[in-house]
Each structure stands twice: as structure tokens, then as C-alpha cells.
């Protein structure tokens, strides 16, 4: 573990203890650290940005409720946060209400250079979603935690109840499977080619 990671753990542990004691500024700091990561975790799973925002808020409301009972047991706090997030996602998935926000469509259209770019981005996004959805559940979870939520291998391992080595193997297999499933697109020419696993 690097000095920066060690310092981050110490800072987070201090913030957690202060937040458990009712320090609102410490909870706000925890929110600032984890909200963007939790949002990305959900944004990967839902089609509407508003749904990801709602789920993120639910996680932090649960944190407020459960933080007084949190105990440091050698598991990174981030893993605890993402366990709460994962449970919120499971609850949401049980009552799945797929929707696409008009604001999202307008924002996507405004950000694109033109109709061709918008169409290409939509196709690529859909291909990626389908390829990830076709992965086994443990591989999907690792991809979500590592790349969308930004968790470290250690945090992902703790959140999933696995070893770091196991998480790295699962990640490697997931990325290899995605390389096999997704065509590589040369953005300069628009030509597709199948990527060989590395």
C-alpha cells in the first residue's frame, strides 16, 4: 500500500469517526469523497441520470441512518459504502422501472458533433452495455466497482467478500471477454476490427 493510500485511509477513518459523533462537516466531506463514485456506480446500471441521482441520495440517507452502528473491522469504509449501494441497487432492480429522461436525450444530442457522432456513440454505448450484461455476475460486479465506481482492488475485494487476487483474476477475465465481444473501432477511419485478447 502506498503512502498516499495509507494517508487516505487515515483521513477517511478520521472523517468516519467524526461523522459518527454527529459532525456534519465530516459527513459532508465523506459525501464529497464518495458521492461521485457512488453516482458512477449507479449511472452504469441505469439509463436515466435522475435515477442514478436518486439512488445515490438513497445510499447517503441509509449511511446517515446506519453510520452510528458502523464498526471498523479491517474492511475499508469504501467497501461498506458500496455494500450499502449494492443493496440499494438490488432493491431498485426488484422494482425495475426502466425509463429514459428527455433531458438526457437533449444533453446527449447537444454534446454530439452531429447526427453521425450521436448515432455512433449510441451504438458503442449499447454494444458495451450488452457485452457487460452478458458477463457472469461476478465479472459484472468487478467491472462496475473497479471502472465505474473507481474502487481499488482491495475495496472491491472487501465489498464482494473475496480476496484481492481473486478480484484481479475476475477483472482480467472480464476484460478479456469484453475484448473478444467488442469490435475495436478506428475513430479516424470508422473501420471496425476484432481485437485479439492480450
CNS distance restraints for C-alpha pairs under 8 A (distance, minus, plus):
assign (resid   1 and name CA) (resid   5 and name CA) 6.18 0.50 0.50
assign (resid   1 and name CA) (resid   6 and name CA) 6.60 0.50 0.50
assign (resid   2 and name CA) (resid   6 and name CA) 6.23 0.50 0.50
assign (resid   3 and name CA) (resid   7 and name CA) 6.08 0.50 0.50
assign (resid   4 and name CA) (resid   8 and name CA) 6.10 0.50 0.50
assign (resid   5 and name CA) (resid   9 and name CA) 6.22 0.50 0.50
assign (resid   6 and name CA) (resid  10 and name CA) 6.31 0.50 0.50
assign (resid   7 and name CA) (resid  11 and name CA) 6.07 0.50 0.50
assign (resid   8 and name CA) (resid  12 and name CA) 5.98 0.50 0.50
assign (resid   9 and name CA) (resid  13 and name CA) 5.96 0.50 0.50
assign (resid   9 and name CA) (resid  76 and name CA) 7.62 0.50 0.50
assign (resid  10 and name CA) (resid  14 and name CA) 6.16 0.50 0.50
assign (resid  11 and name CA) (resid  15 and name CA) 6.20 0.50 0.50
assign (resid  12 and name CA) (resid  16 and name CA) 6.04 0.50 0.50
assign (resid  12 and name CA) (resid  30 and name CA) 7.53 0.50 0.50
assign (resid  12 and name CA) (resid  77 and name CA) 7.49 0.50 0.50
assign (resid  13 and name CA) (resid  17 and name CA) 6.24 0.50 0.50
assign (resid  13 and name CA) (resid  77 and name CA) 7.59 0.50 0.50
assign (resid  14 and name CA) (resid  18 and name CA) 6.20 0.50 0.50
assign (resid  15 and name CA) (resid  19 and name CA) 5.96 0.50 0.50
assign (resid  15 and name CA) (resid  26 and name CA) 5.14 0.50 0.50
assign (resid  15 and name CA) (resid  27 and name CA) 7.12 0.50 0.50
assign (resid  15 and name CA) (resid  29 and name CA) 7.38 0.50 0.50
assign (resid  15 and name CA) (resid  30 and name CA) 6.81 0.50 0.50
assign (resid  16 and name CA) (resid  20 and name CA) 6.02 0.50 0.50
assign (resid  16 and name CA) (resid  26 and name CA) 7.18 0.50 0.50
assign (resid  16 and name CA) (resid  27 and name CA) 7.45 0.50 0.50
assign (resid  16 and name CA) (resid  30 and name CA) 7.54 0.50 0.50
assign (resid  17 and name CA) (resid  21 and name CA) 6.37 0.50 0.50
assign (resid  18 and name CA) (resid  22 and name CA) 6.65 0.50 0.50
assign (resid  18 and name CA) (resid  23 and name CA) 5.41 0.50 0.50
assign (resid  18 and name CA) (resid  26 and name CA) 5.92 0.50 0.50
assign (resid  18 and name CA) (resid  27 and name CA) 7.88 0.50 0.50
assign (resid  19 and name CA) (resid  23 and name CA) 4.73 0.50 0.50
assign (resid  19 and name CA) (resid  24 and name CA) 6.40 0.50 0.50
assign (resid  19 and name CA) (resid  25 and name CA) 7.69 0.50 0.50
assign (resid  19 and name CA) (resid  26 and name CA) 5.08 0.50 0.50
assign (resid  19 and name CA) (resid  27 and name CA) 4.99 0.50 0.50
assign (resid  19 and name CA) (resid  67 and name CA) 7.76 0.50 0.50
assign (resid  20 and name CA) (resid  67 and name CA) 5.86 0.50 0.50
assign (resid  20 and name CA) (resid  68 and name CA) 5.11 0.50 0.50
assign (resid  21 and name CA) (resid  68 and name CA) 7.71 0.50 0.50
assign (resid  23 and name CA) (resid  27 and name CA) 6.56 0.50 0.50
assign (resid  24 and name CA) (resid  28 and name CA) 6.11 0.50 0.50
assign (resid  25 and name CA) (resid  29 and name CA) 6.17 0.50 0.50
assign (resid  26 and name CA) (resid  30 and name CA) 6.29 0.50 0.50
assign (resid  27 and name CA) (resid  31 and name CA) 6.14 0.50 0.50
assign (resid  28 and name CA) (resid  32 and name CA) 6.19 0.50 0.50
assign (resid  29 and name CA) (resid  33 and name CA) 6.28 0.50 0.50
assign (resid  30 and name CA) (resid  34 and name CA) 6.05 0.50 0.50
assign (resid  31 and name CA) (resid  35 and name CA) 5.25 0.50 0.50
assign (resid  31 and name CA) (resid  60 and name CA) 7.50 0.50 0.50
assign (resid  32 and name CA) (resid  36 and name CA) 7.36 0.50 0.50
assign (resid  33 and name CA) (resid  37 and name CA) 7.78 0.50 0.50
assign (resid  34 and name CA) (resid  38 and name CA) 6.07 0.50 0.50
assign (resid  34 and name CA) (resid  78 and name CA) 7.74 0.50 0.50
assign (resid  35 and name CA) (resid  39 and name CA) 5.94 0.50 0.50
assign (resid  35 and name CA) (resid  56 and name CA) 6.79 0.50 0.50
assign (resid  36 and name CA) (resid  40 and name CA) 6.24 0.50 0.50
assign (resid  37 and name CA) (resid  41 and name CA) 6.20 0.50 0.50
assign (resid  37 and name CA) (resid 148 and name CA) 7.24 0.50 0.50
assign (resid  37 and name CA) (resid 149 and name CA) 4.52 0.50 0.50
assign (resid  37 and name CA) (resid 150 and name CA) 6.16 0.50 0.50
assign (resid  38 and name CA) (resid  42 and name CA) 6.40 0.50 0.50
assign (resid  38 and name CA) (resid  56 and name CA) 6.05 0.50 0.50
assign (resid  38 and name CA) (resid  82 and name CA) 7.24 0.50 0.50
assign (resid  38 and name CA) (resid  85 and name CA) 7.03 0.50 0.50
assign (resid  38 and name CA) (resid 149 and name CA) 5.90 0.50 0.50
assign (resid  39 and name CA) (resid  43 and name CA) 5.90 0.50 0.50
assign (resid  39 and name CA) (resid  52 and name CA) 5.87 0.50 0.50
assign (resid  39 and name CA) (resid  53 and name CA) 6.35 0.50 0.50
assign (resid  39 and name CA) (resid  55 and name CA) 7.81 0.50 0.50
assign (resid  39 and name CA) (resid  56 and name CA) 5.56 0.50 0.50
assign (resid  39 and name CA) (resid 149 and name CA) 7.60 0.50 0.50
assign (resid  40 and name CA) (resid  44 and name CA) 6.18 0.50 0.50
assign (resid  40 and name CA) (resid  52 and name CA) 7.89 0.50 0.50
assign (resid  40 and name CA) (resid 148 and name CA) 5.18 0.50 0.50
assign (resid  40 and name CA) (resid 149 and name CA) 5.38 0.50 0.50
assign (resid  41 and name CA) (resid  45 and name CA) 7.06 0.50 0.50
assign (resid  41 and name CA) (resid 144 and name CA) 6.07 0.50 0.50
assign (resid  41 and name CA) (resid 145 and name CA) 6.73 0.50 0.50
assign (resid  41 and name CA) (resid 148 and name CA) 5.08 0.50 0.50
assign (resid  41 and name CA) (resid 149 and name CA) 4.48 0.50 0.50
assign (resid  42 and name CA) (resid  46 and name CA) 6.22 0.50 0.50
assign (resid  42 and name CA) (resid  52 and name CA) 5.04 0.50 0.50
assign (resid  42 and name CA) (resid  55 and name CA) 7.06 0.50 0.50
assign (resid  42 and name CA) (resid  56 and name CA) 7.35 0.50 0.50
assign (resid  42 and name CA) (resid  89 and name CA) 7.56 0.50 0.50
assign (resid  43 and name CA) (resid  47 and name CA) 7.03 0.50 0.50
assign (resid  43 and name CA) (resid  48 and name CA) 7.48 0.50 0.50
assign (resid  43 and name CA) (resid  49 and name CA) 6.38 0.50 0.50
assign (resid  43 and name CA) (resid  52 and name CA) 5.14 0.50 0.50
assign (resid  44 and name CA) (resid 144 and name CA) 7.12 0.50 0.50
assign (resid  44 and name CA) (resid 148 and name CA) 6.52 0.50 0.50
assign (resid  46 and name CA) (resid  51 and name CA) 6.71 0.50 0.50
assign (resid  46 and name CA) (resid  52 and name CA) 6.45 0.50 0.50
assign (resid  46 and name CA) (resid  98 and name CA) 7.70 0.50 0.50
assign (resid  47 and name CA) (resid  51 and name CA) 7.72 0.50 0.50
assign (resid  47 and name CA) (resid  98 and name CA) 7.24 0.50 0.50
assign (resid  47 and name CA) (resid  99 and name CA) 6.71 0.50 0.50
assign (resid  47 and name CA) (resid 100 and name CA) 5.91 0.50 0.50
assign (resid  48 and name CA) (resid  52 and name CA) 6.70 0.50 0.50
assign (resid  48 and name CA) (resid  99 and name CA) 6.47 0.50 0.50
assign (resid  48 and name CA) (resid 100 and name CA) 5.14 0.50 0.50
assign (resid  48 and name CA) (resid 101 and name CA) 5.56 0.50 0.50
assign (resid  48 and name CA) (resid 104 and name CA) 6.88 0.50 0.50
assign (resid  49 and name CA) (resid  53 and name CA) 6.22 0.50 0.50
assign (resid  49 and name CA) (resid 101 and name CA) 7.53 0.50 0.50
assign (resid  49 and name CA) (resid 104 and name CA) 7.01 0.50 0.50
assign (resid  50 and name CA) (resid  54 and name CA) 6.11 0.50 0.50
assign (resid  50 and name CA) (resid 101 and name CA) 7.60 0.50 0.50
assign (resid  51 and name CA) (resid  55 and name CA) 6.17 0.50 0.50
assign (resid  52 and name CA) (resid  56 and name CA) 6.09 0.50 0.50
assign (resid  53 and name CA) (resid  57 and name CA) 6.25 0.50 0.50
assign (resid  54 and name CA) (resid  58 and name CA) 6.25 0.50 0.50
assign (resid  55 and name CA) (resid  59 and name CA) 6.31 0.50 0.50
assign (resid  55 and name CA) (resid  85 and name CA) 7.90 0.50 0.50
assign (resid  55 and name CA) (resid  88 and name CA) 6.94 0.50 0.50
assign (resid  55 and name CA) (resid  89 and name CA) 7.44 0.50 0.50
assign (resid  56 and name CA) (resid  60 and name CA) 6.55 0.50 0.50
assign (resid  56 and name CA) (resid  85 and name CA) 7.60 0.50 0.50
assign (resid  57 and name CA) (resid  61 and name CA) 6.20 0.50 0.50
assign (resid  58 and name CA) (resid  62 and name CA) 6.16 0.50 0.50
assign (resid  58 and name CA) (resid  88 and name CA) 7.34 0.50 0.50
assign (resid  59 and name CA) (resid  63 and name CA) 6.13 0.50 0.50
assign (resid  59 and name CA) (resid  81 and name CA) 7.83 0.50 0.50
assign (resid  59 and name CA) (resid  84 and name CA) 6.26 0.50 0.50
assign (resid  59 and name CA) (resid  85 and name CA) 5.63 0.50 0.50
assign (resid  59 and name CA) (resid  88 and name CA) 6.71 0.50 0.50
assign (resid  60 and name CA) (resid  64 and name CA) 6.21 0.50 0.50
assign (resid  61 and name CA) (resid  65 and name CA) 6.42 0.50 0.50
assign (resid  62 and name CA) (resid  66 and name CA) 5.96 0.50 0.50
assign (resid  62 and name CA) (resid  84 and name CA) 7.44 0.50 0.50
assign (resid  63 and name CA) (resid  67 and name CA) 5.33 0.50 0.50
assign (resid  63 and name CA) (resid  81 and name CA) 7.57 0.50 0.50
assign (resid  63 and name CA) (resid  84 and name CA) 7.67 0.50 0.50
assign (resid  64 and name CA) (resid  68 and name CA) 7.80 0.50 0.50
assign (resid  66 and name CA) (resid  70 and name CA) 6.50 0.50 0.50
assign (resid  72 and name CA) (resid  76 and name CA) 7.93 0.50 0.50
assign (resid  72 and name CA) (resid  77 and name CA) 7.68 0.50 0.50
assign (resid  75 and name CA) (resid  79 and name CA) 6.75 0.50 0.50
assign (resid  75 and name CA) (resid  80 and name CA) 7.46 0.50 0.50
assign (resid  75 and name CA) (resid 155 and name CA) 7.75 0.50 0.50
assign (resid  75 and name CA) (resid 158 and name CA) 6.01 0.50 0.50
assign (resid  76 and name CA) (resid  80 and name CA) 6.86 0.50 0.50
assign (resid  76 and name CA) (resid 154 and name CA) 7.93 0.50 0.50
assign (resid  76 and name CA) (resid 155 and name CA) 6.01 0.50 0.50
assign (resid  76 and name CA) (resid 158 and name CA) 7.09 0.50 0.50
assign (resid  77 and name CA) (resid  81 and name CA) 6.29 0.50 0.50
assign (resid  78 and name CA) (resid  82 and name CA) 6.16 0.50 0.50
assign (resid  78 and name CA) (resid 151 and name CA) 7.55 0.50 0.50
assign (resid  78 and name CA) (resid 155 and name CA) 6.21 0.50 0.50
assign (resid  79 and name CA) (resid  83 and name CA) 6.05 0.50 0.50
assign (resid  79 and name CA) (resid 155 and name CA) 5.03 0.50 0.50
assign (resid  79 and name CA) (resid 156 and name CA) 6.50 0.50 0.50
assign (resid  79 and name CA) (resid 158 and name CA) 5.64 0.50 0.50
assign (resid  79 and name CA) (resid 159 and name CA) 4.39 0.50 0.50
assign (resid  80 and name CA) (resid  84 and name CA) 6.39 0.50 0.50
assign (resid  80 and name CA) (resid 159 and name CA) 6.55 0.50 0.50
assign (resid  81 and name CA) (resid  85 and name CA) 6.28 0.50 0.50
assign (resid  82 and name CA) (resid  86 and name CA) 5.84 0.50 0.50
assign (resid  82 and name CA) (resid 159 and name CA) 6.51 0.50 0.50
assign (resid  83 and name CA) (resid  87 and name CA) 6.18 0.50 0.50
assign (resid  83 and name CA) (resid 159 and name CA) 5.75 0.50 0.50
assign (resid  84 and name CA) (resid  88 and name CA) 6.23 0.50 0.50
assign (resid  85 and name CA) (resid  89 and name CA) 6.16 0.50 0.50
assign (resid  86 and name CA) (resid  90 and name CA) 6.21 0.50 0.50
assign (resid  87 and name CA) (resid  91 and name CA) 6.24 0.50 0.50
assign (resid  88 and name CA) (resid  92 and name CA) 6.15 0.50 0.50
assign (resid  89 and name CA) (resid  93 and name CA) 5.90 0.50 0.50
assign (resid  90 and name CA) (resid  94 and name CA) 6.30 0.50 0.50
assign (resid  91 and name CA) (resid  95 and name CA) 6.92 0.50 0.50
assign (resid  92 and name CA) (resid  96 and name CA) 5.99 0.50 0.50
assign (resid 100 and name CA) (resid 104 and name CA) 7.20 0.50 0.50
assign (resid 100 and name CA) (resid 105 and name CA) 7.73 0.50 0.50
assign (resid 101 and name CA) (resid 105 and name CA) 6.57 0.50 0.50
assign (resid 102 and name CA) (resid 106 and name CA) 6.22 0.50 0.50
assign (resid 103 and name CA) (resid 107 and name CA) 5.98 0.50 0.50
assign (resid 104 and name CA) (resid 108 and name CA) 5.99 0.50 0.50
assign (resid 105 and name CA) (resid 109 and name CA) 6.14 0.50 0.50
assign (resid 106 and name CA) (resid 110 and name CA) 6.09 0.50 0.50
assign (resid 107 and name CA) (resid 111 and name CA) 6.18 0.50 0.50
assign (resid 108 and name CA) (resid 112 and name CA) 6.37 0.50 0.50
assign (resid 108 and name CA) (resid 118 and name CA) 7.43 0.50 0.50
assign (resid 109 and name CA) (resid 114 and name CA) 7.94 0.50 0.50
assign (resid 109 and name CA) (resid 115 and name CA) 7.98 0.50 0.50
assign (resid 109 and name CA) (resid 118 and name CA) 6.55 0.50 0.50
assign (resid 112 and name CA) (resid 117 and name CA) 5.93 0.50 0.50
assign (resid 112 and name CA) (resid 118 and name CA) 5.39 0.50 0.50
assign (resid 113 and name CA) (resid 117 and name CA) 5.96 0.50 0.50
assign (resid 113 and name CA) (resid 118 and name CA) 7.34 0.50 0.50
assign (resid 114 and name CA) (resid 118 and name CA) 6.20 0.50 0.50
assign (resid 115 and name CA) (resid 119 and name CA) 6.04 0.50 0.50
assign (resid 116 and name CA) (resid 120 and name CA) 6.09 0.50 0.50
assign (resid 117 and name CA) (resid 121 and name CA) 6.03 0.50 0.50
assign (resid 118 and name CA) (resid 122 and name CA) 6.13 0.50 0.50
assign (resid 119 and name CA) (resid 123 and name CA) 6.17 0.50 0.50
assign (resid 120 and name CA) (resid 124 and name CA) 6.12 0.50 0.50
assign (resid 121 and name CA) (resid 125 and name CA) 5.99 0.50 0.50
assign (resid 122 and name CA) (resid 126 and name CA) 6.05 0.50 0.50
assign (resid 123 and name CA) (resid 127 and name CA) 6.03 0.50 0.50
assign (resid 124 and name CA) (resid 128 and name CA) 6.13 0.50 0.50
assign (resid 125 and name CA) (resid 129 and name CA) 6.15 0.50 0.50
assign (resid 126 and name CA) (resid 130 and name CA) 6.09 0.50 0.50
assign (resid 127 and name CA) (resid 131 and name CA) 6.04 0.50 0.50
assign (resid 127 and name CA) (resid 182 and name CA) 7.13 0.50 0.50
assign (resid 128 and name CA) (resid 132 and name CA) 6.06 0.50 0.50
assign (resid 128 and name CA) (resid 182 and name CA) 7.25 0.50 0.50
assign (resid 129 and name CA) (resid 133 and name CA) 5.97 0.50 0.50
assign (resid 130 and name CA) (resid 134 and name CA) 6.16 0.50 0.50
assign (resid 131 and name CA) (resid 135 and name CA) 6.75 0.50 0.50
assign (resid 131 and name CA) (resid 178 and name CA) 6.33 0.50 0.50
assign (resid 131 and name CA) (resid 181 and name CA) 6.42 0.50 0.50
assign (resid 131 and name CA) (resid 182 and name CA) 7.16 0.50 0.50
assign (resid 132 and name CA) (resid 140 and name CA) 6.15 0.50 0.50
assign (resid 132 and name CA) (resid 178 and name CA) 7.21 0.50 0.50
assign (resid 133 and name CA) (resid 140 and name CA) 7.03 0.50 0.50
assign (resid 135 and name CA) (resid 139 and name CA) 6.00 0.50 0.50
assign (resid 135 and name CA) (resid 140 and name CA) 5.87 0.50 0.50
assign (resid 135 and name CA) (resid 174 and name CA) 7.02 0.50 0.50
assign (resid 135 and name CA) (resid 177 and name CA) 7.70 0.50 0.50
assign (resid 136 and name CA) (resid 140 and name CA) 6.31 0.50 0.50
assign (resid 137 and name CA) (resid 141 and name CA) 6.13 0.50 0.50
assign (resid 138 and name CA) (resid 142 and name CA) 6.27 0.50 0.50
assign (resid 138 and name CA) (resid 170 and name CA) 7.30 0.50 0.50
assign (resid 139 and name CA) (resid 143 and name CA) 6.19 0.50 0.50
assign (resid 139 and name CA) (resid 170 and name CA) 5.77 0.50 0.50
assign (resid 139 and name CA) (resid 171 and name CA) 6.46 0.50 0.50
assign (resid 139 and name CA) (resid 173 and name CA) 7.59 0.50 0.50
assign (resid 139 and name CA) (resid 174 and name CA) 5.39 0.50 0.50
assign (resid 140 and name CA) (resid 144 and name CA) 6.11 0.50 0.50
assign (resid 140 and name CA) (resid 174 and name CA) 7.59 0.50 0.50
assign (resid 141 and name CA) (resid 145 and name CA) 6.09 0.50 0.50
assign (resid 142 and name CA) (resid 146 and name CA) 5.83 0.50 0.50
assign (resid 142 and name CA) (resid 156 and name CA) 6.93 0.50 0.50
assign (resid 142 and name CA) (resid 167 and name CA) 6.84 0.50 0.50
assign (resid 142 and name CA) (resid 170 and name CA) 7.03 0.50 0.50
assign (resid 142 and name CA) (resid 171 and name CA) 6.07 0.50 0.50
assign (resid 143 and name CA) (resid 147 and name CA) 5.60 0.50 0.50
assign (resid 143 and name CA) (resid 148 and name CA) 7.13 0.50 0.50
assign (resid 143 and name CA) (resid 171 and name CA) 6.64 0.50 0.50
assign (resid 143 and name CA) (resid 174 and name CA) 7.34 0.50 0.50
assign (resid 144 and name CA) (resid 148 and name CA) 4.98 0.50 0.50
assign (resid 144 and name CA) (resid 149 and name CA) 6.22 0.50 0.50
assign (resid 145 and name CA) (resid 149 and name CA) 4.84 0.50 0.50
assign (resid 145 and name CA) (resid 150 and name CA) 6.19 0.50 0.50
assign (resid 145 and name CA) (resid 151 and name CA) 5.52 0.50 0.50
assign (resid 145 and name CA) (resid 156 and name CA) 6.11 0.50 0.50
assign (resid 146 and name CA) (resid 150 and name CA) 4.99 0.50 0.50
assign (resid 146 and name CA) (resid 151 and name CA) 4.94 0.50 0.50
assign (resid 146 and name CA) (resid 152 and name CA) 6.35 0.50 0.50
assign (resid 146 and name CA) (resid 153 and name CA) 7.13 0.50 0.50
assign (resid 146 and name CA) (resid 156 and name CA) 6.91 0.50 0.50
assign (resid 147 and name CA) (resid 151 and name CA) 7.50 0.50 0.50
assign (resid 151 and name CA) (resid 155 and name CA) 5.70 0.50 0.50
assign (resid 151 and name CA) (resid 156 and name CA) 5.87 0.50 0.50
assign (resid 152 and name CA) (resid 156 and name CA) 6.05 0.50 0.50
assign (resid 153 and name CA) (resid 157 and name CA) 5.98 0.50 0.50
assign (resid 153 and name CA) (resid 164 and name CA) 5.69 0.50 0.50
assign (resid 153 and name CA) (resid 167 and name CA) 6.49 0.50 0.50
assign (resid 153 and name CA) (resid 168 and name CA) 6.96 0.50 0.50
assign (resid 154 and name CA) (resid 158 and name CA) 6.19 0.50 0.50
assign (resid 154 and name CA) (resid 163 and name CA) 7.83 0.50 0.50
assign (resid 154 and name CA) (resid 164 and name CA) 5.53 0.50 0.50
assign (resid 155 and name CA) (resid 159 and name CA) 6.08 0.50 0.50
assign (resid 156 and name CA) (resid 160 and name CA) 6.08 0.50 0.50
assign (resid 156 and name CA) (resid 164 and name CA) 7.76 0.50 0.50
assign (resid 156 and name CA) (resid 167 and name CA) 7.16 0.50 0.50
assign (resid 157 and name CA) (resid 161 and name CA) 5.76 0.50 0.50
assign (resid 157 and name CA) (resid 162 and name CA) 4.77 0.50 0.50
assign (resid 157 and name CA) (resid 163 and name CA) 5.37 0.50 0.50
assign (resid 157 and name CA) (resid 164 and name CA) 5.23 0.50 0.50
assign (resid 157 and name CA) (resid 166 and name CA) 7.74 0.50 0.50
assign (resid 157 and name CA) (resid 167 and name CA) 5.93 0.50 0.50
assign (resid 158 and name CA) (resid 162 and name CA) 6.34 0.50 0.50
assign (resid 158 and name CA) (resid 163 and name CA) 7.49 0.50 0.50
assign (resid 162 and name CA) (resid 166 and name CA) 6.34 0.50 0.50
assign (resid 162 and name CA) (resid 167 and name CA) 6.85 0.50 0.50
assign (resid 163 and name CA) (resid 167 and name CA) 6.41 0.50 0.50
assign (resid 164 and name CA) (resid 168 and name CA) 6.29 0.50 0.50
assign (resid 165 and name CA) (resid 169 and name CA) 6.27 0.50 0.50
assign (resid 166 and name CA) (resid 170 and name CA) 6.13 0.50 0.50
assign (resid 167 and name CA) (resid 171 and name CA) 6.01 0.50 0.50
assign (resid 168 and name CA) (resid 172 and name CA) 6.08 0.50 0.50
assign (resid 169 and name CA) (resid 173 and name CA) 6.21 0.50 0.50
assign (resid 170 and name CA) (resid 174 and name CA) 6.07 0.50 0.50
assign (resid 171 and name CA) (resid 175 and name CA) 6.12 0.50 0.50
assign (resid 172 and name CA) (resid 176 and name CA) 6.13 0.50 0.50
assign (resid 173 and name CA) (resid 177 and name CA) 6.10 0.50 0.50
assign (resid 174 and name CA) (resid 178 and name CA) 6.18 0.50 0.50
assign (resid 175 and name CA) (resid 179 and name CA) 6.12 0.50 0.50
assign (resid 176 and name CA) (resid 180 and name CA) 6.35 0.50 0.50
assign (resid 176 and name CA) (resid 197 and name CA) 5.63 0.50 0.50
assign (resid 176 and name CA) (resid 198 and name CA) 7.31 0.50 0.50
assign (resid 177 and name CA) (resid 181 and name CA) 6.23 0.50 0.50
assign (resid 178 and name CA) (resid 182 and name CA) 5.83 0.50 0.50
assign (resid 179 and name CA) (resid 183 and name CA) 7.49 0.50 0.50
assign (resid 179 and name CA) (resid 195 and name CA) 5.86 0.50 0.50
assign (resid 179 and name CA) (resid 196 and name CA) 6.89 0.50 0.50
assign (resid 179 and name CA) (resid 197 and name CA) 5.98 0.50 0.50
assign (resid 180 and name CA) (resid 194 and name CA) 7.20 0.50 0.50
assign (resid 180 and name CA) (resid 195 and name CA) 6.38 0.50 0.50
assign (resid 180 and name CA) (resid 196 and name CA) 6.63 0.50 0.50
assign (resid 180 and name CA) (resid 197 and name CA) 6.44 0.50 0.50
assign (resid 182 and name CA) (resid 194 and name CA) 7.13 0.50 0.50
assign (resid 182 and name CA) (resid 195 and name CA) 7.48 0.50 0.50
assign (resid 183 and name CA) (resid 192 and name CA) 5.99 0.50 0.50
assign (resid 183 and name CA) (resid 193 and name CA) 5.58 0.50 0.50
assign (resid 183 and name CA) (resid 194 and name CA) 4.69 0.50 0.50
assign (resid 183 and name CA) (resid 195 and name CA) 6.22 0.50 0.50
assign (resid 184 and name CA) (resid 192 and name CA) 5.60 0.50 0.50
assign (resid 184 and name CA) (resid 193 and name CA) 5.25 0.50 0.50
assign (resid 184 and name CA) (resid 194 and name CA) 5.78 0.50 0.50
assign (resid 184 and name CA) (resid 195 and name CA) 5.78 0.50 0.50
assign (resid 185 and name CA) (resid 190 and name CA) 6.01 0.50 0.50
assign (resid 185 and name CA) (resid 191 and name CA) 5.76 0.50 0.50
assign (resid 185 and name CA) (resid 192 and name CA) 4.57 0.50 0.50
assign (resid 185 and name CA) (resid 193 and name CA) 6.50 0.50 0.50
assign (resid 186 and name CA) (resid 190 and name CA) 5.21 0.50 0.50
assign (resid 186 and name CA) (resid 191 and name CA) 5.48 0.50 0.50
assign (resid 186 and name CA) (resid 192 and name CA) 6.45 0.50 0.50
assign (resid 187 and name CA) (resid 191 and name CA) 7.62 0.50 0.50
